[in-house]
Amino acid sequence: MDLSLVSIDSTTARAATTRRGCTLTRTSSPPWRKPPPRRRRPGQKGRPRRTKRAGLRRRSRTGRTTPHPATAETPAEGRSPGTLQRRLTSKVHLAADRKCPPLAFVLTAGQAADSPQFIPILKKVRVRGPVGHPRTRPDAVAGDKPYSSRGNRAHLRKRRIKAVIPEKRDQAANWHKKGSRGGRPVSHDADLYKERNTVERLINKLKAWRGIATRYDKTPNSYLAGLHLRASMIWIKDLTPTTNSSRLDMRPSHRGPHPPPPRPAAGR
């Protein structure tokens, strides 16, 4: 394991529309279906009373306002995230070392941003050695432009970790406009940034499984279990490399206990 450079990125996985728990409810009817007509109750006078629509806020008995159940926000990890909001994607934030094996996973809803999950991913990186406490501080961290925020850079600077993150154009123009009051420009190692492709290759290895590329699981724990299972297989394959030459050396050249006698030369 090489912690000289840890790359961080995210990928989305669209949930299968045929999975369990993804059926449309009464409050989320398709747009082509017209709402049922309002009918009068027996003995009701005047116009029929208008029912509450999705999105309105109702007041409970205690006086507190609560969001309507049809538009209540699902948890960040999301049990069938976005089912009521018609958002059927999940986002996997992951970290990989310099040799491509995974180090940490964070699962959020598909509409979650990348930058707020930068610090939680780094907190999950724990590498155990033969002795002592597990290592939690890599030498450098590489990320794309979405992770270029003042809070993320301050966190890396506080932990004495080198930031290999390119700066956005608007951020560069902002400090350049301030002049000397803008502070020092952000340093960026372009050569080291080229090795960030390890996390992209890791995403391709993870999505080789159909259940990870397309989410069929209803609960986040089931989907995370599949991610950890696939990650363990990548680790096992990386720790036990095999080559064609070693396979040929392990094969027996003969079946019997003694080598076969040499074949006589064919006569003319």
N, C-alpha and C positions, 0 to 999 in steps of 0.2 A: 504494500500500500504506500502510495506516494502522496503526502500532504503538502508538497511544495506548491501545488496549485489546485484549488477547488473551484470548479465551475458550477454556476447556478443558472437554471432556466426553468421554464414552465411549458406545459403542453395541455391542450384541451382534449377531452374525450366526450363525444356526443353520446347521449344515452339512447338506447334502442326504444323506439316508440311502442314496441310490442311487449316491453317488459312489464312485470307485475307492478301495479301501483301507478301506472302512467295513463290510466284511462281518464277521460274528461269527466269532471263532476258537474253537478247542477249549476254551481256558481261560475263555472268556466265553460259554458257551452260554446260551440263553434260559431263563428260570425255568420255563417250562412243559415243558421237555424234561428228563426224569429222567436222572440219571447212569447210565452203564452198570453192570451188576452186577459185583462183584469176583469174579474167577475164580481158581482155584488153578492154579499152574504145575505142569507134570509133575514128579512126585517131591517136591512140597512137602507138608509135614506141618503140621497145625494150621490155624488160621484164616488166611485170605489177608492178606497184608501191606497195610496202609493206605497209600495213595499220598498225596503232598503236595498239599494244596489251595492255591488261590490265597490269598495273604495271609500264608502262613507264611514264615519266614526260614530260609534254608539256609546252611550253613557251607561255604566253599570250602576248597580244599586248603591255602591259605596261612593259614587260621584266621580270616579276616575274614568277617563276616556280610554278605551281600548280599541285597537284597530280591528276592522272587520275580519272574520276568519278567512274570507276568500282572498284577502290581500296581505295576510300576516306574513312577515318575512320568515323564511325557513332558516335553520341553523347554518353556520358557515360551511360545515362539512356536508350538511344537507341529506336528509332522508328523501331520496328521489328529488334532488335539489331542483327547484324551479318548476315543480309540477303544476302548482297553482298559478305561477306567473308565466307559464308557457315558455320557460327557459329550461332546455333539456340538455345542458352541458355541465361537465365537471372539469375542474382544472387541477392538474397535478404539478406541484412545485417540487423540484428535486435538485440534489447536489451530487456531483460526481468528482472523483479524484482524477489525477493526471493519467491514470491507466484505464479509465472508463467505468470501473465498477461503481455502483450507487452507494451513497453514504447516508442520505436522509430523504424522507418524503413528507410533504404537507399537502393535504387534500382540502380544497375549498370549492365553493360554487363557481360556475363558469364565468360569472360576471365580476368576480373578485379581481382586484388589481395585483400586479406583480410586486411592486415596490414594498407594500406593507408586509409581505411574507419573506422578505430578505433576512431579517434578523431571526424570526422563528426557525428558518431552515438552518442557519448557522448554529443556533443553540442546540439543535438535534445532532450535530456532527460530534460523535464520540468514537474514538479509535483506541481500542485497548492494546497495550503492549505486553511484553513478557513480564515486566515488573512495573510497579508504580501506578499512578492514577492514569485514567484514559486521557488521551490527548484531544483537546477540544479547540485548539488554535492553529489553523493552517498558516503557512507562510504568506500566501497570496490568495485572493479571491477574484475570480473573473466573472463578469456579468455583462448583460446587454445594456443598452441605453435606458430602458425603463427602470433599472435599478440605480440610476444616477440621481440620487437625492442627497440633500444636505444631511439628513438624519442617518442614512446608511453610511455615508463617508465618515461622519463623526464617530459612528460606532466602530468602524474598522480602525480609525485613527486611535481611538481609545484603547483598543485591544492590540495595537501595534501590528496590524495586518496590512499588507500592501494591497491597495485597491487597483484592480485592472479593469476599470469601467470607463468607457468613453463618455464624454460630456455631451449633453444635448446642445443644439444650436442656440436655443433661446437662453439657456443658462450661461453659455459662453458670451453671448451678446450682452447679457445683463451685467456681468462683472466687468466686461470691457467698457461698457458705457459709464460705469462708476469710476473708472480710472484707478487711481491709487487706493481709493476707499473700497474697491471691490475685492482686495486681497490678492493673494498669489493665484496664478492660473493652475488648473488641475493638471497634474502630470499623468501621462498615459503611456504604458509600455505596449507598443503596437506588436512587437515580436512575440511577447508573451500572450497577448490577446489572441493570436492565431491558434493557440492550443486550446481555445475554448470549444473546439469542435468535439471534444470528448463527451460533453453533455448532450450534444445533438446526436451523436452516435448511440449514446445510451437510450435516448428516446426511441430511436429506431429499433433497438433490441427489445425494449419493453413492449412496444406496439406490435411486435411480431406475434404476440398472443392476441387472439381475436377478442377475448374478454376484457382486455385492457384498452385496446384501440377503440372499441365500442362498449360502453358500460351497459351490462345486463343486470348488475346487482342493484337491489333496492336500497340497502343500507350502506353507509360509508365504511363500516367495519369489514363487510364482505369484500368491497372493492379494494380496500387497503390490504386485506389478506392476500388477494391476488397479486398486488404489487410487490409485497414482501416475498411471496413465493417465487415470483419471477426473478427478483433481485438475488435471492439465495441461489438460484440455479446459475445466474451469471457469475456469482462469486465462486461457486464450486468449479465451474468451468475455467475460471481465471486462475484459481489456485492449483489445479491439477492439469497442467498443459500436457498434451500428447501430440507427438509428431509421427509422421509415416515411418521414419527410420526406426523409432523406438518400437513401433508395432511390428515391424519386420524382424527386429532382433528377438522379440519375445516369442515369435512363432517357432515351433520345433521343426528342424530340418528333416526329421525322419520319425517314424512312428515306433519302431522297435527299440530295444535297449541298446543295440549296437548299430553302428552306422552300416548302411548297405554296402556290399562288396562292389568294387569298380566293375563297370560293364566292359566286356571284351570288345576289342576293336573289330569292326565288321570287316570280313575278308573280301578280297576282290573276286 
